[in-house]
Amino acid sequence: MNRERVYGLVVLRADGLRVKSRVHDSLPDTYRLRLRYTRADSEALYDVPFWRHCREDTDVSNVQGLLDFYAENGPTGFCRYRLPRMENDFGVEGYLVMLVGNRVPYGAKHRASDEERQRWERHRAAFSATASSGLDVKEALSYVRHPGWQWNADVAAQNAPSVAHQGR
């Protein structure tokens, strides 16, 4: 291995470790958010000292910008710009799943006009018609279990030109 290649690998490893560290640092934020806003199926289960403590005393200050934006605007992709860091395993979608799934209240709610509702119903009808013209599970399985069936990847691999590996 030449010196430039070794140096490049060292830099890649350092960058990878830096990103991994940032991802690891975001774990406490998601756990705290989950503890703060988890709802039980029954209020009786939820109104106990442990959950009361979690609701009232869990520190979510690191994601407070996200929570404030969400409270005002609701679930939107623009919440991503309020995350403390972009490198995390959960992404804005993971945070929104927790907030929406736990019914965390928010202010801005879109009220569709009659025209928007009618347009949406037309889209739904078109989607339904397309879906109903497709195969059901039994039909799809009969195709892929047929002895003559070939997956596209299998066909592509068979037709690919053979290239010998040339080492350096």
Protein Blocks (a to p, Z undefined) as FASTA:
>chain_A
ZZklmmmmmmmmmmmmmmmmmmmmmmmmmmmmmmmmoccfblklmmcfklmmmmmmmcck
lmmmmmmmmmmnopafklmmmpfbfbdfklmmlmmmmmmmnopacfbdcdddfklmmmmm
mmmmmmmmmmmmmccfklmmmmmmpmkbccfklmmmmmpccdddddZZ
